[in-house]
């Protein structure tokens, strides 16, 4: 029987697919190839974990789903943009993503770059729209935090560090900061955005941010473990590339078993940060366990 968390995660994925199909542009004009690439990237099968975290965080404050789902859709667009660009030949040069050809393989490199660009701008268009939240102040806060999460002090900054790590040795402190920016910044936005939508107090926002910080690192450690142990069929993409390239990961620096232990400690810490929210945060607690027990 499907447990409550698995059911909620699946329902979120279904909800997001419906919302994204509505929000993504369609055209039979000259821009059709661009829009087809955007839809291909965003609507490919995925867990929608970031959307789940955002919606569940907003649910803590009884935010209407009308608002949280729109912000979650914008976040999924940004995440898809980041994957499109991450897969490019000038970055990770991957042929598969979620078991399907990457966007630059399915279409072409120029279309992939432009599809990523267009998804990023569409995300900000959605976040700033009055339909997303009646309060202009809330929309401004969301847009500002999203911009920071994906810019030079967030995801893009982490990607630059990741490129540096391909040809230079890095230590544990550096890889922790790298992943906090590259992977953790969007996870942090997901959780904090739910609080912003619900007019959370500063201590409540801090609790969500602390939860996301530990969850994001645990999630990345689990990714490194899966890259070491998982198969291409499970992961839907090539595995073992970092090890083959001699690139530092949590597993290479800590060892497999210590990495598992560290991820479990981070999950326990993440869950402790949710104490102020009581039973209402149970699905977020389950999400933390899911982050390190998933198989893809």
C-alpha positions as CSV (number, residue, x, y, z in Angstrom):
1,X,0.0,0.0,0.0
2,X,1.3,3.5,-0.9
3,X,2.3,5.4,2.2
4,X,1.2,9.0,2.9
5,X,4.5,10.5,1.8
6,X,4.7,8.6,-1.5
7,X,1.0,9.4,-2.2
8,X,1.6,13.1,-1.5
9,X,4.7,13.2,-3.6
10,X,2.9,11.6,-6.5
11,X,-0.1,13.9,-6.1
12,X,2.3,16.9,-6.2
13,X,3.9,15.6,-9.4
14,X,0.5,15.2,-11.0
15,X,-0.5,18.7,-9.8
16,X,2.7,20.2,-11.2
17,X,2.4,18.6,-14.5
18,X,-1.1,20.0,-14.9
19,X,0.0,23.5,-13.9
20,X,3.1,23.5,-16.0
21,X,1.2,22.4,-19.1
22,X,-1.0,25.4,-18.6
23,X,1.8,27.9,-18.0
24,X,4.3,26.8,-20.7
25,X,3.8,28.5,-24.0
26,X,2.7,26.8,-27.2
27,X,3.0,28.2,-30.7
28,X,2.9,27.1,-34.3
29,X,5.0,30.1,-35.3
30,X,8.7,30.4,-35.9
31,X,9.3,30.1,-32.2
32,X,7.7,26.6,-32.1
33,X,11.0,24.8,-31.8
34,X,12.0,26.8,-28.8
35,X,8.6,26.2,-27.0
36,X,8.8,22.5,-27.8
37,X,12.2,22.3,-26.2
38,X,11.0,24.1,-23.1
39,X,8.0,21.8,-22.7
40,X,10.3,18.7,-23.4
41,X,12.6,19.7,-20.6
42,X,10.1,20.7,-18.0
43,X,7.5,17.9,-18.7
44,X,10.0,15.0,-18.7
45,X,9.4,12.6,-15.8
46,X,10.7,13.9,-12.5
47,X,10.1,13.6,-8.7
48,X,9.2,17.3,-8.4
49,X,10.8,17.2,-5.0
50,X,11.6,21.0,-4.9
51,X,8.0,21.7,-5.8
52,X,6.9,19.4,-3.0
53,X,9.1,21.1,-0.5
54,X,7.7,24.5,-1.5
55,X,4.1,23.4,-1.4
56,X,4.5,21.6,1.9
57,X,6.3,24.5,3.5
58,X,3.5,26.8,2.4
59,X,0.9,24.4,3.8
60,X,2.4,24.9,7.2
61,X,0.9,28.4,7.0
62,X,-2.4,27.5,5.3
63,X,-1.4,29.2,2.1
64,X,-3.9,28.6,-0.7
65,X,-2.6,26.1,-3.2
66,X,-3.5,28.6,-6.0
67,X,-0.5,30.6,-4.8
68,X,2.0,28.0,-3.8
69,X,1.5,25.9,-6.9
70,X,2.3,28.8,-9.2
71,X,5.6,29.6,-7.3
72,X,6.4,25.9,-7.4
73,X,5.9,25.8,-11.1
74,X,8.2,28.8,-11.5
75,X,10.8,26.9,-9.4
76,X,10.4,23.8,-11.6
77,X,11.1,25.9,-14.6
78,X,14.3,27.3,-13.1
79,X,15.4,23.8,-12.1
80,X,14.8,22.6,-15.6
81,X,16.7,25.5,-17.0
82,X,19.7,24.6,-14.8
83,X,19.6,21.0,-15.9
84,X,19.5,22.0,-19.6
85,X,22.6,24.2,-19.2
86,X,24.3,21.7,-16.9
87,X,24.1,19.0,-19.6
88,X,25.5,21.2,-22.4
89,X,28.8,20.1,-24.0
90,X,30.6,23.1,-22.5
91,X,29.5,22.0,-19.0
92,X,29.0,18.3,-18.1
93,X,28.4,17.1,-21.7
94,X,25.7,14.6,-20.9
95,X,23.6,12.7,-23.4
96,X,20.9,11.5,-21.1
97,X,18.7,13.1,-18.4
98,X,15.9,11.2,-16.7
99,X,16.3,8.4,-19.1
100,X,15.7,10.6,-22.2
101,X,18.1,12.4,-24.6
102,X,19.2,15.7,-23.2
103,X,17.7,18.9,-24.7
104,X,20.8,19.7,-26.8
105,X,20.7,16.1,-28.2
106,X,17.0,16.1,-28.8
107,X,17.0,19.5,-30.5
108,X,20.4,21.3,-30.9
109,X,22.8,23.2,-28.7
110,X,21.6,26.7,-29.6
111,X,18.0,25.7,-29.0
112,X,19.0,24.2,-25.6
113,X,20.7,27.4,-24.5
114,X,17.8,29.6,-25.6
115,X,15.2,27.2,-24.0
116,X,17.1,27.5,-20.7
117,X,17.1,31.3,-21.0
118,X,13.4,31.4,-21.8
119,X,12.5,29.2,-18.9
120,X,14.4,31.4,-16.5
121,X,12.6,34.6,-17.7
122,X,9.2,32.9,-17.7
123,X,9.8,31.8,-14.1
124,X,10.2,35.4,-13.0
125,X,7.2,36.5,-15.1
126,X,5.1,34.0,-13.1
127,X,6.5,35.0,-9.7
128,X,5.9,38.6,-10.3
129,X,2.3,38.2,-11.7
130,X,-0.5,39.3,-9.4
131,X,-2.2,35.9,-9.8
132,X,0.7,34.4,-7.8
133,X,0.0,36.4,-4.7
134,X,-2.1,39.6,-4.0
135,X,0.7,41.2,-2.1
136,X,3.3,43.0,-4.2
137,X,5.7,43.0,-1.3
138,X,5.5,39.2,-1.1
139,X,6.1,38.9,-4.9
140,X,9.1,41.2,-4.6
141,X,10.5,39.1,-1.8
142,X,10.1,35.9,-3.8
143,X,11.6,37.4,-6.9
144,X,14.6,38.8,-5.0
145,X,15.3,35.5,-3.2
146,X,14.9,33.5,-6.3
147,X,17.4,35.8,-8.2
148,X,19.9,35.4,-5.3
149,X,19.4,31.6,-5.2
150,X,20.2,31.1,-8.9
151,X,22.9,33.8,-9.4
152,X,26.5,34.3,-8.7
153,X,25.9,33.9,-4.9
154,X,23.9,30.8,-5.5
155,X,23.5,28.1,-8.2
156,X,25.6,29.8,-10.9
157,X,28.3,30.5,-8.4
158,X,28.3,26.8,-7.4
159,X,28.6,25.8,-11.0
160,X,31.7,27.9,-11.5
161,X,33.2,26.3,-8.4
162,X,32.2,22.9,-9.9
163,X,34.1,23.7,-13.1
164,X,37.1,24.7,-11.1
165,X,37.0,21.4,-9.2
166,X,37.3,19.5,-12.5
167,X,40.9,20.4,-12.8
168,X,41.9,21.4,-9.3
169,X,41.9,19.5,-5.9
170,X,39.4,20.8,-3.4
171,X,38.9,20.1,0.3
172,X,35.8,19.2,2.3
173,X,35.0,22.8,3.2
174,X,35.1,23.8,-0.4
175,X,33.0,21.0,-1.7
176,X,30.4,21.7,1.1
177,X,30.2,25.3,0.0
178,X,30.1,24.3,-3.6
179,X,27.1,22.0,-3.1
180,X,25.4,24.4,-0.8
181,X,25.3,26.9,-3.6
182,X,24.9,24.6,-6.7
183,X,22.3,22.2,-5.2
184,X,21.3,23.7,-1.8
185,X,20.3,27.2,-2.9
186,X,17.3,26.1,-4.9
187,X,16.2,23.7,-2.1
188,X,16.6,26.5,0.4
189,X,14.5,28.8,-1.8
190,X,11.8,26.1,-2.0
191,X,11.4,25.9,1.7
192,X,11.7,29.6,2.5
193,X,9.4,30.6,-0.3
194,X,6.6,28.7,1.4
195,X,7.2,30.7,4.5
196,X,7.2,34.0,2.6
197,X,3.9,33.1,1.0
198,X,2.5,32.5,4.4
199,X,3.9,35.6,6.1
200,X,6.0,33.5,8.4
201,X,7.8,35.1,11.3
202,X,11.6,35.5,11.2
203,X,12.2,32.5,13.6
204,X,9.9,30.4,11.4
205,X,11.8,31.4,8.3
206,X,15.1,30.6,10.0
207,X,13.8,27.2,11.0
208,X,12.8,26.4,7.4
209,X,16.2,27.7,6.1
210,X,18.1,25.5,8.6
211,X,16.0,22.5,7.6
212,X,16.7,23.2,3.9
213,X,20.5,23.7,4.5
214,X,20.9,20.2,6.1
215,X,18.5,18.6,3.7
216,X,20.3,20.0,0.7
217,X,23.7,18.7,1.8
218,X,22.2,15.3,2.6
219,X,20.5,15.2,-0.8
220,X,23.9,15.9,-2.6
221,X,25.7,13.3,-0.5
222,X,23.0,10.8,-1.6
223,X,23.6,11.8,-5.2
224,X,27.3,11.2,-4.8
225,X,26.6,7.7,-3.3
226,X,24.2,6.9,-6.2
227,X,26.8,8.0,-8.7
228,X,29.1,5.5,-7.1
229,X,26.7,2.6,-6.6
230,X,23.7,3.3,-9.0
231,X,23.3,2.1,-12.5
232,X,22.6,4.3,-15.6
233,X,19.2,2.6,-15.8
234,X,18.2,3.6,-12.2
235,X,19.6,7.1,-12.5
236,X,18.4,7.9,-16.0
237,X,21.8,9.3,-16.9
238,X,25.5,8.3,-17.0
239,X,27.0,7.3,-13.7
240,X,30.6,7.2,-12.4
241,X,31.7,10.2,-14.5
242,X,33.1,12.1,-11.5
243,X,35.2,9.2,-10.3
244,X,36.5,8.5,-13.8
245,X,37.6,12.1,-14.1
246,X,39.2,12.1,-10.6
247,X,36.9,14.8,-9.5
248,X,36.4,15.3,-5.7
249,X,33.0,14.3,-4.3
250,X,31.7,13.7,-0.8
251,X,32.3,10.0,-1.3
252,X,35.8,10.4,-2.6
253,X,36.8,12.7,0.3
254,X,34.9,10.8,3.1
255,X,34.6,7.2,1.9
256,X,31.4,5.5,1.2
257,X,30.4,4.5,4.7
258,X,31.3,7.7,6.3
259,X,29.4,9.6,3.6
260,X,26.3,7.5,4.5
261,X,26.7,8.2,8.2
262,X,27.2,11.9,7.6
263,X,24.0,12.1,5.4
264,X,22.0,10.3,8.1
265,X,23.3,12.8,10.7
266,X,22.3,15.7,8.4
267,X,18.8,14.3,8.0
268,X,18.4,14.0,11.8
269,X,19.5,17.6,12.1
270,X,17.1,18.7,9.4
271,X,14.2,17.0,11.1
272,X,15.1,18.6,14.5
273,X,14.7,22.1,12.9
274,X,11.1,21.4,12.2
275,X,10.1,21.0,15.9
276,X,8.4,24.4,16.0
277,X,5.9,23.3,13.4
278,X,4.8,20.1,15.2
279,X,2.9,17.3,13.4
280,X,2.0,19.7,10.5
281,X,5.6,19.2,9.2
282,X,5.5,15.4,9.1
283,X,5.6,15.2,5.3
284,X,8.7,17.5,5.3
285,X,10.2,15.1,7.8
286,X,9.5,12.2,5.5
287,X,11.0,14.2,2.6
288,X,14.3,14.4,4.5
289,X,14.4,10.6,4.9
290,X,13.4,10.2,1.2
291,X,16.3,12.4,0.2
292,X,18.9,9.8,1.3
293,X,16.9,6.6,0.6
294,X,15.8,7.2,-3.0
295,X,17.3,5.2,-5.8
296,X,17.5,8.0,-8.4
